[in-house]
Amino acid sequence: MLYERVLVTGANGLLGRELVGLLGRFSEYDVLATGRSATTQSDGSYGYMPLDITVRRDVQHAFRDFEPTVVINCAAMTDVDRCETDRKACWKANAEAVETLAQQCSDTGARLIQLSTDFVFNGLNGPYEENARPDPVNFYGKSKQAAENAVRRAGFDKWTIARTVLVYGAGSHTDRSDFVLWLLDRLSSEQSVQVVTDQWRTPTCVADLAWGVERIVRRRRGGIFHLSGAEWMSIYDFAHMIADVFGLDSRLIRPVDASTFRQTADRPAKTGFIILKAQTELDYRPRPVRETLRRIGVRLGLV
Ligand SMILES: NC(=O)c1ccc[n+]([C@@H]2O[C@H](COP(=O)([O-])OP(=O)(O)OC[C@H]3O[C@@H](n4cnc5c(N)ncnc54)[C@H](OP(=O)(O)O)[C@@H]3O)[C@@H](O)[C@H]2O)c1
């Protein structure tokens, strides 16, 4: 019978929180959630321990005490603009800490599932398959590519890289926002927003992503997987879909292109993923974006 001792890092983040909630529902997983906060809100289906993955000694202690068979690294510095300006902190959390995790997994025989991003690609010819060549356009993407390389070169074969794209669906139990919540906040208070028409993504509902990661654990799959939604659209069209589902005024959404909308870090234009490999090998079935939005609306009491 499948039995895994699963250590999840970054468990207070958007994905981490969803994932520990999901894994905790299965009796075959013994889950230790870890994050930088001293405490977390847990329903008791998993344990929690503070862990900063940049502190090598604490990581070593966590491996020694919990003896994980699977480590899912959801911890990362994910503020793309901050990564551009605070490169040292970004590299420490996103690249160096992953080297430590990979080394520990290599030494102990645990599988490492490393979360990664569409921002490893330059966005010139998305949507991308798993074997496309990374070529990041910003420092965040560079740090995540370095993490991927650290995992692949650590000298063990029990590694999986799960890349994802524009994740939404944050729960009310977290202060983490996302694009959907940000837009709802603005439109419902009748503020206009500028949204780019020339950046394309395959938006990903966090609940579907968590299911995809669970499939990787259950099927003990190695290699690279693209886990995202199945619908490729511009961020502007995504914003319109959100306004439509929630019955909000879409005239408040002003189209802009990336050249007029300057941000500290460059963003790749057309990313998004082809998810055929995950569909075939993991039976990964992300739901239609509209359906996930309606469910979020029901959960928030808005539709
Ligand atoms: N969200 C997206 O749209 C998206 C898209 C593509 C890829 N991804 C990838 O998916 C993964 C999960 O992202 P997410 O959306 O869940 O991000 P998130 O909500 O920002 O969560 C990341 C978590 O990592 C924690 N963290 C940061 N540095 C840490 C450290 N040194 N030690 C321990 N924990 C640390 C953060 O803790 P604090 O709360 O204390 O800061 C936060 O809880 C990441 O690898 C990210 O690169 C996300």
The ligand as a Gaussian input file, in Angstrom:
#p B3LYP/6-31G(d) Opt

LIG

0 1
 N        1.240000      31.947000      -7.872000
 C        1.565000      31.864000      -9.147000
 O        0.917000      32.506000     -10.006000
 C        2.685000      30.977000      -9.593000
 C        2.938000      30.883000     -10.981000
 C        3.988000      30.075000     -11.420000
 C        4.745000      29.367000     -10.500000
 N        4.491000      29.480000      -9.167000
 C        5.359000      28.726000      -8.242000
 O        4.537000      27.945000      -7.404000
 C        5.159000      27.804000      -6.125000
 C        4.170000      28.189000      -5.046000
 O        3.817000      29.553000      -5.251000
 P        2.650000      30.263000      -4.461000
 O        1.796000      30.919000      -5.456000
 O        2.053000      29.342000      -3.460000
 O        3.506000      31.392000      -3.736000
 P        3.211000      32.173000      -2.376000
 O        1.763000      32.248000      -2.113000
 O        4.010000      33.422000      -2.470000
 O        3.840000      31.196000      -1.308000
 C        5.206000      31.032000      -1.171000
 C        5.469000      30.714000       0.273000
 O        6.862000      30.504000       0.412000
 C        7.212000      31.028000       1.653000
 N        8.641000      31.303000       1.724000
 C        9.330000      32.268000       1.111000
 N       10.624000      32.196000       1.464000
 C       10.722000      31.161000       2.316000
 C       11.777000      30.592000       3.050000
 N       13.018000      31.095000       2.985000
 N       11.535000      29.523000       3.839000
 C       10.282000      29.014000       3.924000
 N        9.240000      29.524000       3.277000
 C        9.454000      30.579000       2.479000
 C        6.388000      32.283000       1.809000
 O        6.341000      32.580000       3.162000
 P        5.944000      34.026000       3.716000
 O        4.451000      33.991000       3.695000
 O        6.541000      34.033000       5.071000
 O        6.543000      35.020000       2.773000
 C        5.060000      31.836000       1.232000
 O        4.216000      31.329000       2.229000
 C        6.421000      28.656000      -6.172000
 O        7.508000      27.831000      -6.489000
 C        6.181000      29.606000      -7.323000
 O        7.406000      30.009000      -7.910000
 C        3.471000      30.273000      -8.691000

